[in-house]
Every structure is written in structure tokens, then in C-alpha cells.
Amino acid sequence: MAREQTDLLRGTLDLLILKTLAGAPMHGWALSQSIQQQSENLLRVGQGSLYPALQRLEQQGWIESEWHTTEQNRPAKYYTLTTSGRRALSAETRNWREYVRAVDLILGSA
Amino acid sequence: MIDRRPSLRDRLRGARRRIRGLVRRGASEREMARELAFHIEMETEHNIRRGMDPESARRTARIAFGGIDRASEDVRDVRNFGWLEDLSQDLRHAARAFRRTPGYTAAAVLALTLGVGANTAVFSVVHGILLAPLPYDDPDRLVRIWESNSAQRIKRANVSPGTLAELRSRSRALDGIALFSERDFLLSNGSETWESRAAAVSPELFDVLRVRPLVGRTFPLESADSSSRIPFDEVVISHRLWQQHFGGARDIVGRTMLMDARWTHTIVGVMPSGFSYPTGVDLWVPLVYSRTVTAAERQYRYYGALARVRPGLTLDHAARDAAGVAAQLASEFPASNAGWTVEMARLDRSIVGDTRSVLIVLLGLATCVLLIACGNVATLGVARANARRHEVAVRVALGAGTRRLFRQWTAEGLLLAALGGAGGVVVGYWSTRLVLAIAPADTPRLADITFGRPVLLFAVVVTVVTGVLIGLAPALWSRDTAPSDALRTRSPDGGSALTRAWLVGAQVALTFVLTVAATLLLRSFERLRATDLGFRHHDVLSADVRVPAGRFPGKRGWLDRVLYYDRLMAELARMPGVRSVAGTTIIPLTGELGSGSMWRTDAPGAHGRQPPTSAADQWKAAIQLVTPSYFETLGMPVLRGRAFDDNDRFTHELTDLELPRSPGIAVINEAMARRFWPDVDPLGRTIVVFDDLSFASYRTIVGVMSDVRAEAVGAPASPTVYLPFAQHPGRGLSLVLRTDVPPEQLAGAVADHLRAFDAAMNVSSVRPLAEIVGGALSRPRFTLLLVGSFAAMALVIAGVGIFGVVGFLVTRRTHEIGIRMALGARPETVLWLVLREGLRPVLLGVVVGSVGAVTVAFGMRALLYGLAPLDGVSFAAAAMVLLVASLVAAVRPARRAVGVDPLRSLRSE
């Protein structure tokens, strides 16, 4: 049971990262802030899981990273969505919608 | 729900990145640290902007981040081929852990060394004998050919020149047939004289095997076509003979050797190193035989035959083809070929023969030793995992992932296995050399056994598999360790105890299999040794002598030869310490008896030399020529009738070898009487004996002797006819001397005496008969030795396991035992309590092991003598040995329980 929850969260986090990066390249901290704000503070990304997730997505070739300077002229690692990342995002978004709809159907009829 | 399988391209890219990460490990570590530091900086600034003071802002940021180390660790887990990345770190950690527990490490490494060593040694033998292809070109198409006759109970006998000539001309499936026959020669190179085994071969032999000489040439093929051109004064020698007796001389071709002190042969070639076909042969001479097939040459089956199957045809095809030719011959030449079939088998199988089953049993048993060693090390590993539960829990709390812990256990397993594997290779190397040194001389393909690359590869594979196996047990067991376990002082270890009990039970089960195998072989060997051979072999000296060639020419040669040997034996009998002297064509247990066919004179169709019409009336029996005192010297009792005496001589008209004028006599053994005269008394009956030398003679049976095991200790006597040596004398004679003193003391004096009698006489193999009998048991002794040492290893390893388990049990229950003692339990009760629990897996193991033991016992049925595979005594004895060994291993730690001080054990809580 505990295991399934982790998988669910992890899958969701990957989707959120992909979606957020679809807007603009970002560094890790900005990503976590962005997710937090967009979700109206409902979702807080545990930073301990953010970086492993970024690493994983990068290995799958869905995102790429590059060191750039921030507006304050500090070096930071920026992540960009790749073409296959874009494809994965749309596929996963579709999956997610179906999943939510399925769960909704059950919850709604209960 | 979410299908997130990356494409192949993505995966390739990921792998590339991972490898880059591995190569630039330092760089990516720094990069990761910078990225995480940047995150915390940003978070801190964010907090400051929200109004915190810098100190608490930083602290909050760090708390929110949740442990840099943990995050780093997780990122690393994702980033790399984890186990490779951290292997060196894990290995260092493992080495530290081993240094802390030298006793455990030594026990584990020792067990693995024995296990890997035994397997490596057996594998080197199995590889050399069974797996390595024969060192000939395209060896899969080489076959041996035999003739068999089921009606006469003859299986895979030699082939007659007639059958071979017909196969050569009629079979379309064979690409060349070669003949050979072996015998020993006395050789001399001018400065020294020695005995070597030689093969007379048809020139095609080298062609069929496709081997070329290293130096010079072999025999020209044209010589196969006309007997006049057979170069019978040529010889090809082996590489070994060249090195040993000619010092590897470059000008070897053209040198001569004196063979049997009679023929001078010119060396025309040297074969490459390692070539020795037929096995054990050191020189090859041309086989002299007539190419024109006469009736006699269809009748006498005395050649070994070898052929190459034509390319594109299967062995089955060739075998059917040859069987077809045999069927044609049987109908065309019923007198010589009725009932005879032609059989074929792959050359490698025929060379290895029944050694195959022995090796398979040995390999299986060696695997058992390795499994026991694995089980043992895993048991110790689980104990360690339990002892280190606290450490593991702390590491989990500090952020070590499951994978990380798994890696750690695997690293420890691999390190242990590597140490044991290294030791095992050393042990295996020396064991292989030992095996080669003590292996029976008739073991096939001994020269092909090497400790080479395939064996080392095998050792590496075994080591790695072992390492993973022994790492798996503690890894699986400590998988569920929770961080909170770190807080508990006493760990719940019931699971560990159960795992260990299972592992010990498995070890005991396998050990039982080995012990049963060893006990069966031991009892079977004892039976073999206690077998009544039917002759006296203590206080008997034997020697082989041969009349110098050309000494007795002409028509009187036969008579003179008999007189010569008479004088020789009379002189020897006068030597002090010699009680009696006798001669025979062959000393028991030194080789196959000569044989011939024979029939009753009153059999239907028999007339003079004309054999009876029915093949069933033509018997095959062993023929042995002996002097009158032979039976008495070897202590063989006469059952009925009489033995030979000095009057049984010269019954032949000496110049006419066709038929004796007055009937000769024969003595037969019990087996012969039972087989051919089951219902009537054989005494006084007359048979025609037709032996390999083309003599047919009438023999009246005058006596029946008791059976003698002359061919093998384990084989009952075959039907045998004894003829007086004087009525049929050959050039060579083997002597047996019954002595009053230990025979080895007389060996030197007898040899001297023989040379003094005739300096030109060839004397060889002067040795006690007991030594020959001992040599005949060398094969079962060898098997027993190997399996026995496997069983001993298994007992030691399993004993260590039981010792550990009981010790662990006592430690775990110290508290409980203290309470029991405080409540007045007697020491015996406590001892019994501990032993009972400690030995329960042993009993379980014996029960489970007996299933395996029964299987193995049936598998090695061919190795047993006078014993059913399900020999109750062997099983019971093996169980006893195992139980006693277990008890011995368990008693020491169990006695510690009795010594528990109730007060102290309670206080320690």
C-alpha cells in the first residue's frame, strides 16, 4: 500500500514538472515555487524528491539541463523540456485526465 | 495508469548520460552539490524576503529541504549504474566489516575455498575427459566399429579382417577405415631397454584421424594395397618417446630401434605432442595382414577398427548402412558371420566409456559441496545481518535506500566469494595435480586434463554466482529493517532464527546425500576387497619372461622351448625361499584372457575341424595355458577330476600341427561346466578347441577347477578352458612363485637369477601378485577417495554451520535460560532444551536428504559392487555419522548454556 502511494505521487510530480517546464526553462527552486504557487499553495514539492525526479526525467531524455546565470547573475542549473518530453507530456496529460475521470466516476456514483 | 515507457532512443541517450556521469563522477558530484546549495540559497533569500532573520531563514530552508545527504543519495541512486558507482566504496566498507570479524570471515572463506576448490578440480577433469573435443580434426564424425553377437553373448568385440574388407568395399557411408591391434614391445635404442605399448596400425589410421607427423612421415598409403610393399621394418614414435628416450634429437628420422630384441625398425616419423591413439600407445608399426579375404579371416575377430563417416551423413545413417552390410554377410557367409552384427559409436564416447557415469556422479557431488558451502556462508551472513541490525537501522534512518543496502550485502557476498574463489582456484589447481597423480592409469584422456582457460572461466562464474547467492540471504532478510529498529536495544530475531534453521537443514540434507554416497562406496569397496578371488595372492611373486627370438628354430623349436622353460622353473624352484614355481600365459587381473571358440565333438554338423551348423553350438570361452603346478601354486582347489601333471606333455605329433594323434586334455572351470553342461558331468567329454592361433585340437575334459576372478575383481569368472602349456607352448610365459618369505624380498634375487639363467631373455614386471590385485582395485579406490573427501568437507562445513546455529541459539536465549536456572531447572534439562532445538533442523535435513540420497544411490548403481543402491546399512551408518558429527558440533556451544549464571543473565537485561 505504502509503495503504491509513492508511485502515484512520483508519477504526478513528473507530470507537474513536465507541465511547468513546458512554459519556460527554469531552475529547480523556481520550479518548486512555481508548482506551489500555481496550485495555490495546495501542493508543496518535497525538495528531497524534486531533484531525484529531475535526474530521472533527464535520464529518460524528456528534459535537458544547462548552467545559466540568473537575473542576479548567479549560476544556476536550468531545465528545458525536450521534444520527446513534449510528446510525453501530452500523453501523460491524457492518461491523467482519464485516470481522474475514472476515479471521479466512482466517487461520484458512491 | 500512466504509461511512461521511454523510447529506445531515449533510453540510449539516458544510458549515454549515465556512462558519462560515471566517467565524470567527480564533476557531476560537484555539479549536484552546487545545484542543491543553490536551492538552499534561494530558499534562504526567499525566507529573508518574508521577514526572517538570516540565521533562522537558513535553518528553515535546510529543514524544508529535508537533509542534503538524503537528497544527494537519492539523486545518486537515480543517476548511476548504482552498484558500479559505489562498488569500490561498498567493497571498502565490506573489507572493514570483515576485519572486525576475522573468525566469521575465516570460516566463510574456508568453506568457499573448499567448495570452489572441489568444483574447479572436478570440472577440470570433466572438461578434459568429457567436454573438450578430441584433438582430431572434425572429431564428431569419427566412429569406433565393433562386431557383436547376441546369441553368443558377445558385445562389442573386435572385428574380423573379412568384415572390414567388406565394409570397405560395400559401405557408402564411411570415408576410410583403419585397423589396429595393440601389444607391448620390449624396445632398445642401443643404450637402454624399456617396455612400451605399441599399436600395429593400417596406414589409413593417421589419415582417418587426420593427424600429421611433427617430424618425418607416417606409413605410405599405397602399402595398403599390396602386402608385398608393407614397410614392416618402419616405426613411427610418439612425442613422449622421442623426448624420453632420444632426448628430442633433431636427426631422429633414420635412427633404428631394436624391438623385442629381434627386429630392427627404422624410425620414419614422430607424432605431435599429446597424440596417443589407441590411448596409451607410444609407437606405431605397420599392420601386416593379407588383403585377400580367406574363410579364416572372416572367422577371427581380432582387429580394433576406426572409421570416419562421410560428410553430410549422420552417424545413424552410417550405423544403418553398416548393419545392412552385416546382414548381407550373415546370409552370404553363414559359417563365419551368422548372428554377427556391426555396431558403431562415436569415438569420444567409446574412449571415455564408463568413466562418464563416474564423472557425472562426481560433478553432482562436488556441486553439493559448493551448495553446502553457500548455505553455510549464507547462514553466517544472516547471523551477521542480525548482529548488525542496529547498524543497518541507523543507516536506513540516515537515508540509505533499500537498493543501497542490497548493494552493500551483495558487495560483501562478492568480496567473500572472491576470496574463497581465489583460494578455491589454488586448491583446485593442486587438487587437479593430485588427481592426475593418483588417477588409475587406465583412465581415458588423462593427457587432455589441463588447468586452462575454460577451467578458470568456470571458477570465475562459480565464484560470482556464489557471491550473489550468499549476499542474497542477508539482503532479503534485512530488507524490512525500519529506522525505528535502531532505537530498540533487543532486536526481534525470530525470523533470523527460522531462516538459519532452514539453511542448516538444507546443508544437512546435502551433506547426508554425500555421506550416503561415500558410505555406499566404502561398503562396496570393502566388499570388493573382501571378495574371494578364488586364488591365493599373498606370498606370490610374479614375473613376465620371454624366450629370446630365434633361439629355438625349426621343427623341434616347440619341444625345445618347453624343455627350456622346464629347466628355468626347476632352477627357480631350487632358490631358497621359493616353495613352488608355475607358468601361465597370463597373470590374473593383468588383462584380458585369450579366448577362442570351441564346440562339443558330438554337436550337430561338427566334423573334424568343421564347426557345428548352429551358431549356438559354437561356444566362446577364455583359454589359459598353464604348467602343472599352476593350480597348486595359486591355491586353486580341484572340484572334480584332476589337475594337470607332468605326464600331460607332447601328446601332439610335434611336426604336424593339424590334429593331435591322441586326444589332448583340458581342465575347465566351474563357470564353464555350469554354462555348457548344466545337467551332465563334463568329465570325460571331448571338445574341439579352436583358438586365435588357428589351431584346432581335440581335448578331453579331465577336471573341473573352482572359479577364479581373473579379469576383474568385480566380475564373476567367465567360462574358461585350461590347457597344458606343454601341449601348446608360446614364446612368452608369465611365472608365479609361491614364497616362504615376503615376495618383495625375493624380487631382486629372482630377477638376477633369471638373467643369470639366460642373459638374452627378456624379463619384465617382477612384482608381488598382491600388488597386481591392489592395482586392480585402484579405480574404485580412487572414486572412493574423491567422494570420501567430498563427504568429509561437507561434514566439516555443515558442522561449522551447526556450531554457529546452536551458539546463536544460546546467546539469544541466555535470558530465558537464566530464568529457568533461577527457577531450578537442572543443567541436563537446559542442555537437552538447547540440543533439541539446535538439532531439530539436522533431523529434518536427514529426512529431506534421504530423498536426494536415494536418487544419487540409484544414479551410482554402476559404481556399486555386491550392494543394492538402497543399502539399509549404508543409509543408517551415514545418518549415524551425520548425527554424531552434529552432536559434536552442537555440544560445545550448548554447554555454554549450562554455564549461564542466572544472576548475571537477568542483570544484563
HADDOCK unambig.tbl for C-alpha pairs under 7 A between the chains (distance, minus, plus):
assign (segid A and resid 28 and name CA) (segid B and resid 39 and name CA) 6.89 0.50 0.50
assign (segid A and resid 29 and name CA) (segid B and resid 39 and name CA) 5.34 0.50 0.50
assign (segid A and resid 29 and name CA) (segid B and resid 42 and name CA) 6.87 0.50 0.50
assign (segid A and resid 47 and name CA) (segid B and resid 65 and name CA) 5.30 0.50 0.50
assign (segid A and resid 48 and name CA) (segid B and resid 65 and name CA) 6.12 0.50 0.50
assign (segid A and resid 48 and name CA) (segid B and resid 66 and name CA) 6.14 0.50 0.50
assign (segid A and resid 48 and name CA) (segid B and resid 71 and name CA) 4.91 0.50 0.50
assign (segid A and resid 51 and name CA) (segid B and resid 75 and name CA) 6.37 0.50 0.50
assign (segid A and resid 52 and name CA) (segid B and resid 74 and name CA) 5.85 0.50 0.50
assign (segid A and resid 52 and name CA) (segid B and resid 75 and name CA) 4.40 0.50 0.50
assign (segid A and resid 52 and name CA) (segid B and resid 78 and name CA) 6.31 0.50 0.50
assign (segid A and resid 55 and name CA) (segid B and resid 75 and name CA) 6.48 0.50 0.50
assign (segid A and resid 55 and name CA) (segid B and resid 78 and name CA) 6.55 0.50 0.50
assign (segid A and resid 55 and name CA) (segid B and resid 79 and name CA) 6.32 0.50 0.50
assign (segid A and resid 56 and name CA) (segid B and resid 78 and name CA) 6.01 0.50 0.50
assign (segid A and resid 59 and name CA) (segid B and resid 14 and name CA) 4.22 0.50 0.50
assign (segid A and resid 59 and name CA) (segid B and resid 17 and name CA) 6.82 0.50 0.50
assign (segid A and resid 60 and name CA) (segid B and resid 6 and name CA) 6.16 0.50 0.50
assign (segid A and resid 60 and name CA) (segid B and resid 10 and name CA) 5.51 0.50 0.50
assign (segid A and resid 60 and name CA) (segid B and resid 11 and name CA) 5.99 0.50 0.50
assign (segid A and resid 60 and name CA) (segid B and resid 14 and name CA) 5.49 0.50 0.50
assign (segid A and resid 61 and name CA) (segid B and resid 10 and name CA) 5.12 0.50 0.50
assign (segid A and resid 61 and name CA) (segid B and resid 13 and name CA) 6.51 0.50 0.50
assign (segid A and resid 61 and name CA) (segid B and resid 14 and name CA) 6.17 0.50 0.50
assign (segid A and resid 76 and name CA) (segid B and resid 35 and name CA) 6.72 0.50 0.50
assign (segid A and resid 76 and name CA) (segid B and resid 38 and name CA) 6.89 0.50 0.50
assign (segid A and resid 77 and name CA) (segid B and resid 35 and name CA) 6.48 0.50 0.50
assign (segid A and resid 92 and name CA) (segid B and resid 2 and name CA) 6.25 0.50 0.50
assign (segid A and resid 95 and name CA) (segid B and resid 1 and name CA) 6.81 0.50 0.50
assign (segid A and resid 95 and name CA) (segid B and resid 2 and name CA) 5.76 0.50 0.50
assign (segid A and resid 96 and name CA) (segid B and resid 2 and name CA) 6.93 0.50 0.50
assign (segid A and resid 99 and name CA) (segid B and resid 1 and name CA) 6.67 0.50 0.50
